[in-house]
Amino acid sequence: MSAVARESDPYRVPQMTSERASALVNPASGLANDYLNLFNEIVMLIEQLPVMPDLIQDILAWHPVSYADYFSASSLPERHLALEAYTDLDAEFRTSFETVVGELDQKAVGAVAAIRRMYKASGEVDQDLADICARASESLRKTLLKATTLVNHGTRRGRETPQHRVDRLLNLNARKAG
């Protein structure tokens, strides 16, 4: 296989450290999306609790972890590059990200506390607890979207909705054809 063919093969495994780092750290932001899995996990657990009551202990055991602590404890290859990129972030951008993460932490801890109180009071996963789970997961998802936008777009704001993008692309193609 030629070097050119290898470079264009989308299924090849990155070999160079910088390639692996770019697979972990989004070049648009300098942040690694893997960190958000911490919050995706608690949202999924909360959403599933009404139909899977045995998840209660996993929810009650959840706690926030900082970006640096997450990658320090991670077994991901090249995790140190995620930490290096994080320390190299623009201070204002890092503060913006940490503010959103703080909001996620606060909402998640609040949701866990509310679930704990309701579960202790009733001893079961009932409709009232299911309602708390629904409200908590909706709120968490909204804030998680903010964090995802920062990770995926960096300092750019993801202002274009999917529908606007489709409309823009269709208009662009219509102008080219006409």
N, C-alpha and C positions, 0 to 999 in steps of 0.2 A: 504494500500500500504506500503510495507516495505521501510526502509531507503535506502536499496541498489537500489530498483526499482526507487525511487525518484531521487537518484543521477545520474542514467543513463538515465533518461527521458529528451530528448533534448528539449521538449516543456515546461518544468516547468519554472516558473518565479523565477529568483534568489531572495533569501530571505536575504542573508547576505550582509552587506555593501561591503565587499571585492569582493563578486561575482558581485554585481552591478557595482562596479568600474571597474572590469576587462571586463565587457560588454561595458563600455564606453571608457576606456583607453586601448589601445593596449599594451599588456605586452612586446611585442618585442621592442617597442619604448618609451613607457611612454606617448604617444600622443593620443589624441582622434580624430578619423576620422571625427566626427561631425563638427569640425571646417572647414574642407574643403568644407562643404556644401555652405558656403559663396561664394566660388569661383565657385563651380559647378552651383550655381544659376545664377551668372552673365554670365557664358558661355552659359547656356541654353537660357537665355533671348536674348543674342546677336545672337545666332543661329536661334532663332525663329522670330526675328524682321522682316526679309524680308517677312514672310508670316502672321505675326501678328503685324501690325504697332502700334496697341494700347499698345504694351509693351514699347514704347519709354519712357514714364514717369517713369516706373520702372527702366529702364536702367539709365536714367539721375539722378535718386535719389540714385543710388548705391554708396557706399563709403567703403573703406577698414576699417576693424576692427581688432585690435590685438587679438591674442589668448586669453590673459588674459581678455580683455574687452568682447570678445565674450562669454566666460563662466561666467563672472561676471553678465552679463545681461541675461543669458540663464535660461530657466525654466526646463531644464533637471534635473531629479533626480540625486543626487550625483555629481552635477557639481563642487562642491568644491573639490572633489577628483581629477578631471581633472586639476584643478588649482594647487593643492598640488603636483601632479605628475610632472607638468610642471616645478615648481620651483625646484624639485629634480633632473631634468635632468642633465646629464653631460653637462658642460658648452660648450664644443666643439660641441657636438651634437646639443644642443639648438641653437647655433650660425649657424650651417649648416641649420637647419630647418628655422630659422628666415631669413637667406639669401634667401632661396627659396621663402618664403612667401613675402619678400620684392620685389623679381622679379615678383611674381604674382600680388602684389599690383600695381607695376609700370606699368605692361602690362595692367591690368584691368582699371586703371585710365586713361592711355593713350588711350585705346579703347573707353572708355566712352567719353573722350574729342573729339576724332576724330568723333565719331557718333554724338555728340552734334553739332560740327562745320558743318558737312555735312547736318544734318537735318535742322539746322537754315538756311543754304544757299539755300536749295531746298524746304523746307517746306513739304517734303514727303519722304517716304521710296522708293527710286528708285534703279536702278541697281548698281549705284556707291556706294550707302550705303550698298547694299547687298554684294558687293565685299569687302568692309571694314569689314563687319561682318564676312565674311568667313575667311579672313586673321587673324583677331583678335582672333576668336574662335580657329583656328588651333594653333596659337602661345600660347594662354592660356592653351589649352589642353596639349601641350608638357611640359610646366612648371608645370601644375597640376599633371602630371604623376610623375615628380620628387618628388613633395610634398607627393603624395600618396605612393610612394616607401619608403620614409623616415618614414611615419606613419606606414606602414604595415611591414616594415622589420627592422626598427631601424638602427643600425650602420652597419648591413649587407647590402650588395648591391644586388639588384635583378638582377643579371647578366644573369641568365638562361632564355632564351626565351621559350615560350610555346612549340615551335617545338623541341628545345634541350631537354626539359624535357620529352616530349613524346618519343623521340629517346632514351634517357637514360633509361627510364622505360622499353621500349620494349626490349632493349639490356639486361637489368637486368633480365627481365622475361625469355628471350631466354636462358641466361646462366643457370638460375635455372632449366629450363625444359630440357636442354641438358646435 
